[in-house]
Amino acid sequence: MRNNLAARRAERGWSQAHLAELLGVSRQTVISIERSRFDPSLPLAFRIAEVFECRIEDVFTPATEN
Amino acid sequence: MPGTPAPTAPTTRAPLSAYLLMVAVGLALAAGLGTIASVLREQQPALTFAVFSMTLLPACLGVSWLIFVAGHTTAPPEHAEEGVETNWLQRATSGAFFDVITLLGLGLVAVAITGIELSVLPALAAVLFTAMADASVRYLVLSRREG
């Protein structure tokens, strides 16, 4: 999956460490998600959407979708 | 969730009592295991006690540190099970498990055909070392590739 997590995080001026604290995961997890090298679990994806006050599909899109 | 407070940051040092307890329990555990070994092996009990106690001391101190000190100095993320490190660990150990099963199968066939007599201790040590090394290398590769 692709995602715009890095852009949304930058909009809010958050560091990766701060976002990781909000999500209850490690900073490495945030890094891997932002690089699209790790697809988060559904509960984590819901928490990401909740943190950014949007829907999951606003953050994540299938890799095949243009 | 945006207003969720950050988890309490761990302190860099545990109280002195925790370190003292860690050392005391670690020493007692190593001495206890050394005593068991010296009782079960009838030859040179003093030497057996010393060798087993000393070789097991690092592992015992490690376990003791995990129980008494780690809680003060480290704080795992609230949802560590959903982290990428857990994912890597699960994949690494799963892959290592199948590697060890394959290795054991091939080894068993080789031993059965050749009729070589193997002692249990080095064989078990080899299996353990292979499993740990395999999982470690797999974890390292995954973390480099996907980190």
Backbone of each chain as ProteinMPNN parsed JSONL, in Angstrom:
{"seq_chain_A": "MRNNLAARRAERGWSQAHLAELLGVSRQTVISIERSRFDPSLPLAFRIAEVFECRIEDVFTPATEN", "coords_chain_A": {"N_chain_A": [[0.841, -1.205, 0.0], [0.361, 2.275, -0.704], [0.953, 5.444, 0.916], [0.159, 8.613, 2.49], [1.335, 9.392, 4.791], [3.708, 10.634, 5.72], [3.518, 13.192, 4.617], [1.175, 14.163, 5.816], [1.965, 14.107, 8.471], [4.038, 15.957, 8.404], [2.603, 18.239, 7.81], [1.411, 18.829, 10.217], [3.588, 19.34, 11.709], [4.807, 17.407, 13.233], [7.144, 15.199, 14.759], [8.626, 12.036, 13.797], [8.971, 10.491, 16.03], [7.14, 11.615, 17.826], [4.695, 11.064, 16.58], [4.844, 8.309, 16.672], [4.63, 7.89, 19.434], [2.024, 8.793, 19.868], [0.646, 6.845, 18.476], [1.331, 4.587, 19.792], [3.368, 2.879, 19.034], [6.651, 1.853, 17.835], [9.267, 4.173, 16.793], [10.588, 3.236, 14.566], [8.622, 1.745, 13.362], [6.864, 3.706, 12.386], [8.596, 4.916, 10.549], [8.989, 2.794, 8.721], [6.373, 2.451, 7.776], [5.905, 4.924, 6.552], [7.72, 4.739, 4.464], [6.471, 2.936, 2.952], [7.104, 0.278, 3.357], [6.065, -1.375, 5.159], [2.997, -2.684, 5.905], [0.488, -1.54, 7.956], [-1.345, -3.094, 10.689], [-4.924, -3.626, 10.812], [-6.172, -2.491, 13.174], [-4.131, -0.633, 13.853], [-4.083, 0.959, 11.588], [-6.595, 2.13, 11.818], [-6.154, 3.646, 14.114], [-4.252, 5.433, 13.148], [-5.787, 6.82, 11.265], [-7.58, 7.987, 13.038], [-5.93, 9.637, 14.564], [-5.183, 11.516, 12.639], [-7.632, 12.496, 12.047], [-9.289, 11.59, 9.911], [-10.42, 9.431, 7.193], [-9.491, 5.963, 6.78], [-8.947, 5.341, 4.111], [-8.234, 7.787, 3.164], [-5.666, 8.077, 3.903], [-4.302, 5.733, 3.208], [-3.72, 4.011, 0.144], [-4.349, 1.519, -2.345], [-1.523, -0.102, -3.843], [-1.692, -0.509, -6.564], [-3.461, 1.285, -7.49], [-4.045, 4.267, -9.376]], "CA_chain_A": [[0.0, 0.0, 0.0], [1.023, 3.583, -0.61], [0.297, 6.296, 1.907], [0.639, 9.995, 2.585], [1.552, 9.606, 6.218], [4.797, 11.599, 5.935], [3.014, 14.535, 4.287], [0.218, 14.557, 6.877], [2.734, 14.352, 9.688], [4.777, 17.208, 8.21], [1.614, 19.33, 7.893], [1.174, 19.129, 11.635], [4.858, 19.655, 12.347], [5.135, 16.356, 14.206], [8.289, 14.334, 14.466], [8.257, 10.612, 13.72], [8.912, 9.979, 17.411], [5.883, 12.062, 18.44], [3.612, 10.273, 15.991], [4.967, 6.95, 17.214], [4.083, 7.916, 20.801], [0.559, 8.893, 19.77], [0.095, 5.59, 17.961], [1.702, 3.484, 20.68], [4.292, 1.963, 18.363], [8.02, 2.356, 17.818], [9.569, 5.131, 15.712], [10.946, 2.45, 13.389], [7.373, 1.346, 12.703], [6.41, 4.877, 11.618], [9.525, 5.059, 9.409], [8.712, 1.743, 7.736], [5.068, 2.723, 7.149], [6.065, 6.081, 5.661], [8.456, 4.297, 3.275], [5.618, 1.904, 2.326], [7.755, -1.022, 3.463], [5.331, -2.152, 6.157], [1.56, -2.392, 5.931], [0.045, -1.654, 9.351], [-2.529, -3.904, 10.97], [-6.162, -2.837, 10.718], [-6.318, -1.601, 14.345], [-3.167, 0.472, 13.776], [-4.554, 1.852, 10.522], [-7.704, 2.905, 12.396], [-5.59, 4.647, 15.03], [-3.628, 6.455, 12.304], [-6.874, 7.653, 10.748], [-8.143, 8.732, 14.17], [-4.966, 10.688, 14.915], [-5.234, 12.554, 11.6], [-9.035, 12.891, 11.913], [-9.731, 11.333, 8.536], [-10.734, 8.025, 6.983], [-8.306, 5.148, 6.455], [-8.642, 5.425, 2.677], [-7.607, 9.082, 2.874], [-4.229, 7.944, 4.189], [-3.742, 4.588, 2.491], [-4.318, 3.644, -1.133], [-3.686, 0.313, -2.894], [-0.335, 0.218, -4.653], [-2.003, -0.61, -7.989], [-4.37, 2.367, -7.856], [-3.381, 5.477, -9.865]], "C_chain_A": [[0.874, 1.252, 0.0], [0.292, 4.411, 0.449], [0.909, 7.689, 1.905], [0.904, 10.377, 4.034], [2.617, 10.683, 6.479], [4.31, 13.024, 5.682], [2.057, 15.035, 5.374], [0.952, 14.871, 8.182], [3.459, 15.698, 9.582], [3.844, 18.417, 8.311], [1.405, 19.783, 9.334], [2.455, 19.464, 12.387], [5.27, 18.641, 13.407], [6.397, 15.63, 13.772], [7.792, 12.893, 14.37], [8.112, 10.022, 15.124], [7.593, 10.369, 18.082], [4.7, 11.257, 17.891], [3.636, 8.841, 16.531], [4.396, 6.864, 18.63], [2.565, 7.958, 20.766], [-0.072, 7.562, 19.352], [0.415, 4.398, 18.868], [2.568, 2.443, 20.003], [5.69, 2.578, 18.376], [8.211, 3.351, 16.668], [9.917, 4.382, 14.417], [9.697, 2.007, 12.626], [6.838, 2.491, 11.843], [7.281, 5.062, 10.379], [9.181, 4.041, 8.32], [7.373, 1.952, 7.036], [5.211, 3.871, 6.15], [6.793, 5.705, 4.363], [7.698, 3.226, 2.503], [6.282, 0.53, 2.337], [7.055, -1.916, 4.476], [3.875, -1.723, 6.137], [1.055, -2.582, 7.364], [-1.156, -2.59, 9.483], [-3.763, -2.997, 10.897], [-6.378, -1.948, 11.95], [-5.357, -0.412, 14.305], [-3.578, 1.471, 12.689], [-5.715, 2.717, 11.02], [-7.181, 3.99, 13.331], [-4.91, 5.771, 14.248], [-4.696, 7.407, 11.766], [-7.467, 8.526, 11.852], [-7.225, 9.898, 14.554], [-5.048, 11.842, 13.91], [-6.666, 13.001, 11.276], [-9.517, 12.77, 10.468], [-10.092, 9.854, 8.411], [-9.457, 7.26, 6.602], [-7.922, 5.327, 4.991], [-8.119, 6.798, 2.261], [-6.093, 9.021, 3.066], [-3.6, 6.867, 3.325], [-4.48, 4.336, 1.185], [-3.615, 2.379, -1.646], [-2.565, 0.696, -3.842], [-0.646, 0.249, -6.137], [-2.858, 0.567, -8.461], [-3.6, 3.599, -8.283], [-3.917, 6.727, -9.176]], "O_chain_A": [[1.948, 1.296, 0.599], [-0.841, 4.108, 0.823], [2.007, 7.913, 1.397], [0.721, 11.524, 4.442], [2.446, 11.535, 7.35], [4.641, 13.946, 6.428], [2.128, 16.191, 5.793], [0.586, 15.8, 8.902], [3.493, 16.476, 10.536], [4.224, 19.471, 8.821], [1.246, 20.97, 9.615], [2.416, 19.828, 13.562], [5.986, 18.968, 14.353], [6.673, 15.471, 12.583], [6.685, 12.573, 14.804], [7.254, 9.176, 15.376], [6.997, 9.574, 18.809], [3.822, 10.828, 18.64], [2.594, 8.246, 16.808], [3.752, 5.876, 18.982], [1.896, 7.258, 21.526], [-1.159, 7.2, 19.802], [-0.172, 3.326, 18.719], [2.517, 1.262, 20.348], [5.884, 3.689, 18.869], [7.439, 3.376, 15.709], [9.586, 4.831, 13.32], [9.712, 1.906, 11.399], [6.409, 2.275, 10.71], [6.773, 5.331, 9.29], [9.093, 4.387, 7.142], [7.242, 1.669, 5.846], [4.698, 3.796, 5.033], [6.524, 6.271, 3.303], [8.205, 2.674, 1.526], [6.056, -0.284, 1.442], [7.413, -3.083, 4.63], [3.558, -0.549, 6.327], [1.183, -3.671, 7.924], [-1.881, -2.841, 8.52], [-3.655, -1.771, 10.918], [-6.728, -0.777, 11.804], [-5.732, 0.698, 14.683], [-3.434, 2.681, 12.861], [-5.804, 3.897, 10.681], [-7.691, 5.111, 13.345], [-4.985, 6.935, 14.644], [-4.538, 8.627, 11.804], [-7.815, 9.682, 11.61], [-7.691, 11.002, 14.833], [-4.988, 13.009, 14.295], [-6.886, 13.782, 10.35], [-10.068, 13.707, 9.891], [-10.072, 9.117, 9.396], [-8.474, 7.854, 6.158], [-6.744, 5.45, 4.656], [-7.62, 6.964, 1.148], [-5.342, 9.8, 2.478], [-2.513, 7.048, 2.777], [-5.705, 4.434, 1.121], [-2.422, 2.193, -1.407], [-2.651, 1.697, -4.553], [0.032, 0.936, -6.9], [-2.973, 0.824, -9.659], [-2.612, 3.961, -7.645], [-3.467, 7.834, -9.47]]}, "seq_chain_B": "MPGTPAPTAPTTRAPLSAYLLMVAVGLALAAGLGTIASVLREQQPALTFAVFSMTLLPACLGVSWLIFVAGHTTAPPEHAEEGVETNWLQRATSGAFFDVITLLGLGLVAVAITGIELSVLPALAAVLFTAMADASVRYLVLSRREG", "coords_chain_B": {"N_chain_B": [[-7.766, 11.142, 19.886], [-5.56, 12.841, 19.241], [-5.064, 14.458, 21.42], [-4.01, 12.772, 23.213], [-2.007, 12.002, 25.982], [1.556, 11.579, 25.995], [3.173, 8.442, 26.605], [4.586, 7.736, 29.82], [7.911, 8.648, 30.061], [10.668, 6.464, 30.332], [12.979, 6.298, 33.078], [16.545, 6.761, 33.014], [18.002, 5.337, 34.783], [17.608, 2.723, 37.173], [16.361, 2.366, 40.576], [18.813, 2.022, 43.207], [18.348, -0.176, 44.807], [17.085, -1.936, 43.099], [19.132, -2.728, 41.366], [20.832, -3.986, 43.206], [19.215, -6.072, 44.06], [18.963, -7.398, 41.642], [21.615, -8.323, 41.185], [21.95, -9.945, 43.466], [19.914, -11.901, 43.191], [20.613, -12.94, 40.697], [23.175, -14.036, 41.229], [22.432, -15.918, 43.167], [20.763, -17.571, 41.704], [22.518, -18.592, 39.75], [24.315, -19.901, 41.444], [22.592, -21.767, 42.545], [21.896, -23.346, 40.317], [24.42, -24.28, 39.711], [24.887, -25.817, 41.97], [22.941, -27.813, 41.695], [23.935, -29.055, 39.377], [26.378, -29.993, 40.377], [25.55, -31.836, 42.246], [24.171, -33.715, 40.73], [26.16, -34.625, 39.031], [28.606, -36.772, 39.827], [31.35, -36.637, 39.853], [34.121, -34.706, 40.865], [32.811, -32.491, 42.427], [33.196, -29.831, 43.398], [34.617, -28.535, 41.382], [32.808, -28.86, 39.283], [30.654, -27.386, 40.27], [31.819, -24.819, 40.271], [32.416, -24.39, 37.532], [29.886, -24.599, 36.246], [28.424, -22.642, 37.615], [29.846, -20.29, 36.982], [29.687, -20.211, 34.178], [26.977, -20.045, 33.791], [26.339, -17.715, 35.015], [26.296, -15.15, 33.535], [23.92, -15.458, 31.978], [22.028, -15.819, 33.988], [22.212, -13.381, 35.344], [21.288, -11.78, 33.331], [18.604, -12.587, 33.055], [17.724, -11.862, 35.57], [18.142, -9.108, 35.456], [16.231, -8.49, 33.572], [13.915, -8.966, 35.024], [14.055, -7.326, 37.361], [15.252, -4.8, 36.769], [14.809, -3.874, 34.135], [12.182, -2.987, 33.899], [12.258, -0.473, 35.0], [13.988, 1.007, 33.403], [13.33, 0.802, 30.731], [10.623, 1.252, 28.459], [8.298, -0.399, 26.786], [6.568, 0.227, 23.657], [3.043, 1.0, 23.714], [1.472, -0.518, 21.982], [3.17, -2.632, 21.09], [3.044, -5.075, 19.857], [2.001, -4.6, 17.394], [3.953, -3.455, 15.976], [6.646, -2.925, 13.583], [8.933, -4.271, 14.238], [8.107, -6.502, 15.686], [6.814, -7.847, 13.666], [8.978, -8.434, 11.969], [10.414, -10.12, 13.714], [8.632, -12.264, 14.071], [8.476, -13.273, 11.462], [11.168, -13.925, 11.048], [11.707, -15.874, 13.042], [9.839, -17.768, 12.34], [10.719, -18.542, 9.791], [13.223, -19.536, 10.509], [12.474, -21.689, 12.061], [11.424, -23.539, 10.181], [13.724, -23.939, 8.692], [15.352, -25.226, 10.577], [13.875, -27.527, 11.051], [14.076, -28.751, 8.534], [16.853, -29.091, 8.434], [17.224, -30.814, 10.613], [15.82, -33.047, 9.686], [17.341, -33.789, 7.41], [19.751, -34.279, 8.682], [19.043, -36.395, 10.33], [18.5, -38.386, 8.471], [21.055, -38.641, 7.367], [22.524, -39.53, 9.601], [21.198, -41.915, 10.12], [21.751, -43.4, 7.823], [24.586, -43.509, 7.714], [25.206, -44.474, 10.194], [26.504, -43.199, 12.239], [27.499, -42.489, 15.559], [26.114, -40.144, 17.643], [26.651, -37.871, 20.287], [24.367, -36.562, 22.696], [24.549, -33.975, 23.848], [26.374, -32.163, 22.309], [24.925, -32.289, 19.939], [22.397, -31.206, 20.534], [23.257, -28.662, 21.262], [24.223, -27.764, 18.822], [21.871, -27.662, 17.32], [20.471, -25.695, 18.737], [22.231, -23.49, 18.451], [22.22, -23.206, 15.665], [19.519, -22.564, 15.197], [19.277, -20.112, 16.592], [21.232, -18.525, 15.319], [20.298, -18.571, 12.692], [17.746, -17.327, 12.94], [18.612, -14.825, 13.849], [20.149, -13.837, 11.69], [18.203, -13.766, 9.699], [16.456, -11.856, 10.807], [18.114, -9.637, 10.804], [18.541, -9.252, 8.055], [15.907, -8.725, 7.213], [15.388, -6.356, 8.642], [17.25, -4.638, 7.51], [16.393, -4.596, 4.889], [13.729, -3.745, 4.991], [13.618, -1.688, 6.747]], "CA_chain_B": [[-6.429, 10.688, 20.177], [-4.525, 13.849, 19.133], [-4.743, 15.017, 22.715], [-3.551, 11.716, 24.108], [-0.683, 12.288, 26.523], [2.583, 10.605, 25.666], [3.447, 7.551, 27.713], [5.639, 8.213, 30.705], [9.235, 8.278, 29.584], [11.394, 5.73, 31.351], [14.203, 6.926, 33.565], [17.705, 6.053, 32.472], [18.552, 4.462, 35.817], [16.681, 2.151, 38.152], [16.839, 2.586, 41.938], [19.953, 1.185, 43.608], [17.839, -1.442, 45.356], [16.774, -2.841, 41.982], [20.404, -3.305, 40.898], [21.32, -4.904, 44.237], [18.355, -7.255, 43.986], [19.31, -8.087, 40.401], [22.881, -9.034, 41.402], [21.751, -10.991, 44.475], [19.113, -12.991, 42.619], [21.416, -13.54, 39.626], [24.19, -14.885, 41.865], [21.758, -17.047, 43.823], [20.267, -18.467, 40.64], [23.678, -19.276, 39.168], [24.821, -20.825, 42.463], [21.617, -22.846, 42.661], [22.048, -24.241, 39.166], [25.72, -24.93, 39.889], [24.714, -26.839, 43.012], [22.2, -28.936, 41.091], [24.864, -29.758, 38.479], [27.404, -30.702, 41.155], [24.901, -32.973, 42.917], [23.817, -34.719, 39.726], [27.403, -35.196, 38.495], [29.281, -37.185, 41.053], [32.795, -36.43, 39.799], [34.656, -33.376, 41.138], [31.671, -31.592, 42.665], [33.601, -28.428, 43.561], [34.949, -28.02, 40.045], [31.549, -28.812, 38.532], [29.906, -26.23, 40.783], [32.472, -23.579, 39.823], [32.282, -24.238, 36.073], [28.488, -24.339, 35.879], [28.013, -21.347, 38.177], [30.459, -19.193, 36.24], [29.203, -20.151, 32.797], [25.556, -19.679, 33.788], [26.146, -16.416, 35.679], [25.811, -14.079, 32.642], [22.517, -15.685, 31.608], [21.213, -15.602, 35.19], [22.166, -11.935, 35.573], [20.425, -11.23, 32.285], [17.21, -12.854, 33.439], [17.467, -11.052, 36.753], [18.034, -7.715, 34.983], [14.93, -8.371, 32.901], [12.85, -8.978, 36.023], [14.124, -6.282, 38.384], [15.758, -3.495, 36.324], [14.305, -3.44, 32.825], [10.92, -2.27, 34.066], [12.536, 0.918, 35.369], [14.814, 1.719, 32.422], [12.774, 0.735, 29.378], [9.156, 1.211, 28.391], [7.912, -0.804, 25.431], [5.387, 0.931, 23.157], [1.773, 0.454, 24.19], [1.012, -1.542, 21.032], [4.407, -3.179, 20.513], [2.731, -6.25, 19.035], [1.628, -4.16, 16.045], [5.11, -2.777, 15.41], [7.351, -3.595, 12.496], [9.944, -5.165, 14.815], [7.428, -7.76, 15.998], [6.584, -8.485, 12.37], [10.272, -9.014, 11.547], [10.766, -11.218, 14.617], [7.771, -13.408, 13.78], [8.885, -13.86, 10.179], [12.512, -14.501, 11.196], [11.645, -17.109, 13.828], [9.078, -18.745, 11.562], [11.627, -19.055, 8.758], [14.272, -20.321, 11.17], [11.871, -22.946, 12.496], [11.363, -24.47, 9.043], [15.113, -24.285, 8.353], [15.844, -26.197, 11.562], [13.164, -28.792, 10.788], [14.706, -29.335, 7.344], [18.203, -29.51, 8.817], [17.1, -31.996, 11.461], [15.407, -34.159, 8.823], [18.5, -34.213, 6.623], [20.726, -34.835, 9.622], [18.548, -37.697, 10.778], [18.723, -39.332, 7.362], [22.5, -38.868, 7.264], [22.957, -40.351, 10.74], [20.612, -43.251, 9.967], [22.438, -44.111, 6.739], [26.001, -43.744, 8.025], [25.338, -45.181, 11.464], [27.382, -42.448, 13.152], [26.98, -42.29, 16.914], [26.227, -38.746, 18.077], [26.266, -37.621, 21.676], [23.205, -35.665, 22.74], [24.876, -32.592, 24.232], [26.791, -31.331, 21.165], [23.868, -32.257, 18.919], [21.405, -30.21, 20.966], [23.903, -27.349, 21.188], [24.282, -27.395, 17.406], [20.51, -27.289, 16.917], [20.167, -24.409, 19.367], [23.056, -22.455, 17.823], [21.726, -23.013, 14.301], [18.233, -21.857, 15.256], [19.495, -18.719, 17.012], [21.978, -17.822, 14.267], [19.388, -18.445, 11.548], [16.752, -16.281, 13.245], [19.305, -13.533, 13.934], [20.512, -13.383, 10.34], [16.954, -13.422, 9.014], [15.966, -10.586, 11.372], [19.017, -8.572, 10.335], [18.257, -9.028, 6.632], [14.598, -8.069, 7.116], [15.465, -4.973, 9.14], [18.004, -3.839, 6.53], [15.61, -4.486, 3.654], [12.435, -3.081, 5.174], [13.722, -0.666, 7.792]], "C_chain_B": [[-5.341, 11.755, 20.034], [-4.123, 14.422, 20.483], [-4.218, 13.99, 23.699], [-2.175, 12.043, 24.656], [0.311, 11.196, 26.157], [2.813, 9.699, 26.865], [4.613, 8.08, 28.548], [6.993, 7.718, 30.235], [9.978, 7.529, 30.689], [12.602, 6.518, 31.833], [15.385, 6.124, 33.045], [18.29, 5.087, 33.494], [17.445, 3.952, 36.73], [17.19, 2.484, 39.552], [17.962, 1.611, 42.302], [19.489, -0.179, 44.108], [17.533, -2.449, 44.252], [18.047, -3.505, 41.459], [20.936, -4.321, 41.904], [20.531, -6.211, 44.219], [18.695, -8.09, 42.757], [20.575, -8.924, 40.598], [22.682, -10.198, 42.374], [20.998, -12.183, 43.889], [19.885, -13.7, 41.509], [22.464, -14.481, 40.183], [23.56, -16.128, 42.492], [21.274, -18.071, 42.801], [21.411, -19.275, 40.036], [24.235, -20.296, 40.16], [23.888, -22.018, 42.624], [21.757, -23.851, 41.524], [23.382, -24.981, 39.235], [25.652, -26.04, 40.918], [24.001, -28.066, 42.462], [23.127, -29.762, 40.198], [25.878, -30.569, 39.275], [26.822, -31.915, 41.885], [24.624, -34.099, 41.912], [25.05, -35.379, 39.103], [28.296, -35.523, 39.691], [30.779, -36.898, 41.043], [33.138, -34.954, 40.033], [33.552, -32.337, 41.367], [32.06, -30.121, 42.775], [33.884, -27.788, 42.202], [33.684, -27.878, 39.193], [30.719, -27.604, 38.949], [30.491, -24.926, 40.222], [32.242, -23.341, 38.333], [30.852, -23.871, 35.691], [28.015, -22.983, 36.399], [28.559, -20.198, 37.343], [29.901, -19.073, 34.822], [27.731, -19.733, 32.734], [25.304, -18.289, 34.378], [25.675, -15.312, 34.72], [24.332, -14.23, 32.282], [21.595, -15.409, 32.795], [21.101, -14.109, 35.507], [21.258, -11.258, 34.54], [18.95, -11.398, 32.613], [16.809, -11.971, 34.612], [17.311, -9.571, 36.387], [16.655, -7.486, 34.338], [13.795, -8.241, 33.919], [12.876, -7.73, 36.902], [14.498, -4.892, 37.866], [15.054, -2.987, 35.063], [13.014, -2.634, 32.927], [11.111, -0.806, 34.408], [13.189, 1.697, 34.226], [14.257, 1.689, 31.004], [11.253, 0.688, 29.454], [8.764, 0.825, 26.968], [6.703, 0.003, 24.971], [4.112, 0.215, 23.578], [1.267, -0.682, 23.29], [2.212, -2.158, 20.314], [4.123, -4.351, 19.577], [2.336, -5.872, 17.61], [2.795, -3.481, 15.335], [5.812, -3.602, 14.349], [8.391, -4.571, 13.046], [9.331, -6.526, 15.164], [7.18, -8.554, 14.726], [7.87, -9.159, 11.877], [10.606, -10.235, 12.389], [9.942, -12.461, 14.31], [8.181, -14.085, 12.483], [10.242, -14.546, 10.285], [12.455, -15.832, 11.936], [10.865, -18.198, 13.086], [9.965, -19.368, 10.489], [12.697, -19.946, 9.364], [13.726, -21.673, 11.612], [11.852, -23.966, 11.347], [12.762, -24.868, 8.582], [15.631, -25.372, 9.281], [15.175, -27.552, 11.356], [13.799, -29.507, 9.593], [16.078, -29.885, 7.684], [18.161, -30.778, 9.666], [16.715, -33.225, 10.645], [16.577, -34.7, 8.023], [19.553, -34.863, 7.513], [20.334, -36.217, 10.081], [18.774, -38.758, 9.712], [20.209, -39.677, 7.27], [22.996, -39.785, 8.375], [22.441, -41.784, 10.594], [21.361, -44.059, 8.909], [23.864, -44.481, 7.132], [26.205, -44.517, 9.318], [26.259, -44.489, 12.451], [26.698, -42.291, 14.505], [27.196, -40.833, 17.324], [25.859, -38.634, 19.542], [25.226, -36.511, 21.713], [23.607, -34.2, 22.947], [25.346, -31.729, 23.059], [25.716, -31.232, 20.088], [22.81, -31.209, 19.268], [21.981, -28.793, 20.88], [23.951, -26.855, 19.744], [22.911, -26.943, 16.9], [20.159, -25.908, 17.457], [20.933, -23.271, 18.687], [22.545, -22.155, 16.412], [20.429, -22.201, 14.302], [18.428, -20.386, 15.604], [20.21, -17.922, 15.925], [21.081, -17.57, 13.056], [18.381, -17.317, 11.776], [17.408, -14.906, 13.292], [19.626, -12.973, 12.558], [19.256, -12.965, 9.562], [16.406, -12.073, 9.505], [16.802, -9.429, 10.834], [18.72, -8.232, 8.872], [16.926, -8.286, 6.466], [14.666, -6.609, 7.548], [16.243, -4.081, 8.187], [17.155, -3.577, 5.284], [14.366, -3.629, 3.824], [12.456, -1.963, 6.215], [13.773, 0.759, 7.245]], "O_chain_B": [[-4.281, 11.609, 20.644], [-2.976, 14.827, 20.674], [-4.006, 14.291, 24.874], [-1.26, 12.334, 23.885], [-0.056, 10.028, 26.025], [2.668, 10.129, 28.009], [5.499, 8.773, 28.047], [7.197, 6.521, 30.037], [9.919, 7.922, 31.854], [13.178, 7.309, 31.085], [15.246, 4.956, 32.681], [18.985, 4.136, 33.134], [16.478, 4.656, 37.017], [18.355, 2.854, 39.699], [18.037, 0.508, 41.761], [20.136, -1.199, 43.87], [17.697, -3.655, 44.434], [18.048, -4.695, 41.145], [21.43, -5.382, 41.522], [21.091, -7.3, 44.344], [18.716, -9.32, 42.811], [20.609, -10.096, 40.223], [23.179, -11.299, 42.142], [21.399, -13.333, 44.071], [19.821, -14.924, 41.392], [22.634, -15.593, 39.684], [24.079, -17.237, 42.367], [21.369, -19.28, 43.017], [21.293, -20.484, 39.836], [24.583, -21.414, 39.781], [24.341, -23.146, 42.817], [21.737, -25.062, 41.747], [23.473, -26.153, 38.868], [26.285, -27.083, 40.758], [24.394, -29.203, 42.723], [23.119, -30.992, 40.242], [26.205, -31.696, 38.904], [27.521, -32.902, 42.113], [24.82, -35.277, 42.211], [25.001, -36.54, 38.696], [28.681, -34.641, 40.459], [31.418, -36.912, 42.095], [32.508, -34.066, 39.459], [33.393, -31.411, 40.572], [31.33, -29.253, 42.296], [33.456, -26.67, 41.913], [33.517, -26.893, 38.474], [30.159, -26.894, 38.114], [29.76, -24.05, 39.76], [31.913, -22.229, 37.919], [30.629, -22.946, 34.91], [27.295, -22.263, 35.708], [27.84, -19.25, 37.03], [29.671, -17.969, 34.328], [27.29, -19.141, 31.749], [24.204, -17.749, 34.263], [24.734, -14.593, 35.055], [23.583, -13.252, 32.281], [20.517, -14.837, 32.634], [20.034, -13.627, 35.889], [20.557, -10.292, 34.844], [18.155, -10.47, 32.467], [15.714, -11.411, 34.648], [16.459, -8.872, 36.936], [16.017, -6.451, 34.53], [12.836, -7.5, 33.702], [11.829, -7.138, 37.161], [14.1, -3.894, 38.467], [14.746, -1.8, 34.952], [12.78, -1.715, 32.141], [10.234, 0.016, 34.142], [12.972, 2.901, 34.09], [14.68, 2.481, 30.161], [10.68, 0.15, 30.401], [8.886, 1.634, 26.048], [5.894, 0.423, 25.798], [4.094, -1.001, 23.771], [0.711, -1.67, 23.769], [2.26, -2.198, 19.085], [4.865, -4.59, 18.625], [2.335, -6.721, 16.719], [2.642, -2.987, 14.217], [5.602, -4.81, 14.232], [8.699, -5.577, 12.408], [9.955, -7.567, 14.962], [7.316, -9.777, 14.707], [7.85, -10.305, 11.428], [11.028, -11.264, 11.861], [10.468, -13.573, 14.288], [8.232, -15.312, 12.402], [10.458, -15.607, 9.7], [13.076, -16.808, 11.513], [11.18, -19.384, 13.185], [9.958, -20.585, 10.303], [13.039, -20.988, 8.803], [14.428, -22.683, 11.549], [12.225, -25.124, 11.536], [12.973, -25.995, 8.134], [16.27, -26.325, 8.836], [15.818, -28.595, 11.471], [14.032, -30.715, 9.634], [16.433, -30.994, 7.285], [18.955, -31.697, 9.468], [17.225, -34.319, 10.885], [16.79, -35.911, 7.956], [20.165, -35.865, 7.145], [21.176, -37.106, 10.209], [19.186, -39.88, 10.008], [20.581, -40.841, 7.115], [23.784, -40.699, 8.133], [23.148, -42.743, 10.902], [21.579, -45.259, 9.077], [24.304, -45.61, 6.918], [27.246, -45.142, 9.519], [26.743, -45.113, 13.395], [25.504, -42.004, 14.594], [28.328, -40.35, 17.347], [24.878, -39.225, 19.992], [25.215, -35.629, 20.855], [23.069, -33.303, 22.299], [24.777, -30.662, 22.828], [25.607, -30.214, 19.404], [22.384, -30.43, 18.415], [21.294, -27.852, 20.481], [23.745, -25.671, 19.479], [22.801, -25.972, 16.151], [19.623, -25.063, 16.741], [20.364, -22.222, 18.384], [22.45, -20.995, 16.014], [20.264, -21.273, 13.51], [17.819, -19.513, 14.987], [19.843, -16.782, 15.642], [21.106, -16.488, 12.469], [18.188, -16.461, 10.912], [16.827, -13.926, 12.825], [19.407, -11.792, 12.288], [19.249, -11.951, 8.864], [15.95, -11.254, 8.707], [16.273, -8.383, 10.459], [18.658, -7.06, 8.502], [16.826, -7.342, 5.682], [14.082, -5.734, 6.909], [15.938, -2.895, 8.062], [17.191, -2.491, 4.705], [13.989, -2.879, 2.924], [11.421, -1.368, 6.518], [13.86, 1.714, 8.018]]}, "name": "protein", "num_of_chains": 2, "seq": "MRNNLAARRAERGWSQAHLAELLGVSRQTVISIERSRFDPSLPLAFRIAEVFECRIEDVFTPATENMPGTPAPTAPTTRAPLSAYLLMVAVGLALAAGLGTIASVLREQQPALTFAVFSMTLLPACLGVSWLIFVAGHTTAPPEHAEEGVETNWLQRATSGAFFDVITLLGLGLVAVAITGIELSVLPALAAVLFTAMADASVRYLVLSRREG"}
